[in-house]
Amino acid sequence: MGTIGPVSLILIILVALLIFGPSKLPELGKAFGKTLKEFKNATKGLADEDEQADKKKEEK
């Protein structure tokens, strides 16, 4: 499997327009962005917790 090329990206956008319509796409993009931001923050929090746990183990 390769990366998504420009032709594939255009095809995906056209299919999304046909399924959801142009009025719903901004709402879907906004919701996707919020979800991605929350996921990023959650994974960053987990990484920070792991680092703190490692530091505590090293101190003991």
C-alpha angles and dihedrals in degrees: 000000000000133000124285108271128206094263092052091048092052090049091051091050092049092050090048090051091051094048102040104020127230095280095059099045097080090051091049092048091050092049091048091050092051091048092049091049092051091048091050092050092048094050091046089052091052091050091050091051090051091051091050091049090050091051091051091051091050091051093055 
